[in-house]
């Protein structure tokens, strides 16, 4: 019951960011652009471009590798604490396992930059990180994840959550998944203004929530809400609310909120490899 309430609260907070920030939005309701899939044409927010993280919380835990046994702000159970206390960075380095702290449950907390673009004809969003040189793929179309292949970034299914009563399924049936209208019976609706991107990630390879050996299991489920808003000075912000559900190592869901500011271009993009310790 507690876990369910926390997840519901986090989801409402994530969606609430958009409802409070539509003033000044660059994506006001308008006719959808030509080309691209229905998911791209009717995206309620624009996630594409270059973003830099603003470390506004847990600075000492994100900018510097915490010491062994530091469990600050983590709802670990006894099993999770035991694994954390057995952390051996030299062993991880020797095994070539530096990237386990750059996996989907933790990568948005890593200081650095994101580069987001539509791929696969507008049926997926690709998210690249310069920290650890990771690539995530958020798939909108129905697909079946492999039951055997696991990776640090896992399998991510995405869906738009609209602020109003807009129904993407109805529009999709009208114009088709590739964005080409099969019949011309009535005007298409305007692109909706406001909403969030929900992403659920499974099929993970077990890794770390933090670089000091805080574990998550291969059965962890990561639910994220991506929101974009525009400040009064026209600065664009990306807020990512992340919920990690992992009964093997966590007493309750682990919920964080990570902030990014949009940059005009990719001139500051600095790819760097995964490291065990900063």
N, C-alpha and C positions, 0 to 999 in steps of 0.2 A: 504493500500500500504506500509506504514512504517513497520507494523507488518510483512508482507510477506517478505520484504527485510531483516529484522533482522533475521527471521528464516532461510532464504536462506544463509545469511552470516554465521550464527552460524554453519549450516550444513557443509558449505565449509571449515570453520576453523577446524571443528572436523575431517573431512576427510583429511585435509591437514597435520595434525599431523602425520598421518601414512606415507604419501608420503615423508615427510622430514626425516623419522626415520627408514627406512628399513635397513640401514647399521647396521650390528651387530645383526640383528634379528635372534632369535633362531628358527624361523619358516620359513626357506628358502623353496622354492618350492621343493617338494619331493613327493614320492608316498604316498597316504593316508594310515593311519593305518588300520589294520583289526578290525572289530567289531565296535559297536556303530552305530548311525544313520548317514544318509548322512550329517546332519547338523554338527555333531561332526567330522566326517571324513574330511570334507571339510571346517573346520573353518579356516579362513585366519589368525587369531591371537589366542593366547592362553590366555584366561582370568582366567583359573583355578588357585587355590592356595590361599595364604594368603597375604593380602595387608594392609598397614597402611596409614592413611591419613596424608598428609603434608599440614598444614594450611598456605598456602602462600598468601592468600588474605582474607580480611575481618576478620582478626584475632580477633579484639575486639568484633565483632558481633557473632562469632562462638564459641569462647572459654568461653565467659561469657554471660549470658543472658542479652540482651540489656534492658535498662530502658523502662518503659511504654511510648509509644508515639514516640520512636525512629524509624524513617522511612528511615534511611540512605540507599541509593543506591537501593531503591525500587520504581517501577513505579506504585504506588497505585493510584486508582481513589478515588473520594470522599467517595464512599461506603466502600472501603477498609480502608481508614483512619478512618472512623467512628467506624468500628468494632475494629480496633487496639486500638483506644483510650478508648474503653470500656473494655479492657482486665482486668480480675480479677484473678490473679494466685491462690488465696485462693479458689475461686469458682471452678477452674479447678481441684485443688487437692482434694477438697471435693467430686467432681463428678467422680473421678477416670479417668480423661481425660488427663493424662500426655503424653500419646503416640501420641496425635494429632500433636505434633511437630516432630515426627519421621516417618512421612508418606512418600510416594514415592516422592512427590515434594521437600522434604527437607532433607531426610535421608542421601544423599550423602554429604551434607554440615556438618553433625554431626562428630566431631572429634572421631576417633576410628578405628576399623579394619573391614575388609571384609573377608569373607571366601566364595570362589566361586567353585562350582563343577557341573559336568554334572549329571543329574538325568533322570528318565523316559526313560532309554535306549538310552540316548543321544538326546532326543527330547526337552529337557528343561535345562536351567541353573538355579541353585539355588544360590541365593546371600544372605548370612547371615551377619548381623551386630552385633558386640558385644555391641555397643551403643544402648540401648533400646531393644536388643534381638529380632530384627525384621527379617523376612524371606520374600524375594521376589522370585518370580518364573517367569522366562522369557521363554515363550512358543513359539517354532518354528512352531509346527504343527498347522493346522487350527483348531480353536476351537471357540465356540460361548460363549461370556461372559454372565453371568446371568444379567437380566435386573433389578433385585431387590436386589441382594446381593452386598453390598459395603463394602470396608474395607480400612484401612490406606494404604495398598500396592496396592489395586486395581487389575485390570487384565492387564497383560503385554504381548504384542505380540512382538516377536523378529524376526529380519531378518538380514542376513549378507549382507554387502555392500562391494563388491570387488573392489580393486584398478584397476584391469585390465578388460578384456572382458570375464572373466569366467562366465558361465551360470549354476547356481546350478540346475535349473529346468531340464536341459538336462541330467545332471549327475544323478539326482534323478530318472528320468524316466528309466535310464539304470540299476541302482542298487536297486531301491525301497526304501521306507522311513525307513525301518528297517536296511538298510546297507547291505542287502544280494542281490547279483547280480542274476537276473532272467535268463539272457542269456549271452553268451560269444561271442560277435561279433567283438569287437575291444578293444585295451588297454584303460584303464581308464586314464583320464588326471591327471597330477600331482596336488597336493594340491596347490592352489594359495598362493602367498606370498603378504601380505599387504591388508588392508581393515579395516572395522570398524563394530561394532555391533550397529544396530539401534533398539531401544526399544520404543514402544508407550504404555503408560499406561492410562487406563480409569477406569470407575466404582469405583471411589474413594469415600471415606467417607470424608466429609468436615473436614479440619484441619488447621494447621498453617504452614506458610512458615518459620517463626522464632518463638522462644519460647516466645517472648513478645506479642503474640496475633495477629501477622500479618496473615490474613486469606487467604485460598484458598477455593473455593466452590467444591461441589460434581461433578460439570460438568467440572472441570479443566481437561485438557489434558496435559500429560507430555511426551515430546519427548527427548530421551537421545541418545548420541553417545558415545560408549565405544571404546577407542583406546589404544593399547599397543605398547610401543617402548622400545628399549634397548640402554642405554647410552654407551659412549665410554669405560667406566670402567665395562661394562656388567651388570650394575644395570638396572633392569626392572621397567618401570613406567606404570601406568594406568591413563589415563586422561578421565574424564567423563564430557561431555558437556551436560547441562540440560536446556531445554527450557520449561517453564511453561506457558501455554496459558489459560487464565481465564478472559474473558471479564467482568465477574461480579465484580471482585475486582481490575483488573489490566488495566492500560491505554494502555500498550504495553506488549509484551511477556517479562517474567523475565528470563534472560539468565545468567547462571553461569558456571564456569569451575572448577572442583575439581580434585586434584592430589593425587595419591596413589603410594607408593613404595612397591615393592614385598619383602616379607620376606621369609626366607628359610624354615620355618615351622610354626606351630600354637602354639608354646610355650608361646607366649605373648598374646594369646587370653584371654580376660577378659570380659565375659558377665556381663552386668549390666542393671538394669531395667530403664525404662523411668522415667525422672524427669521433673517437671514443671519448676524448676529454678536450675541453676548450683550453 
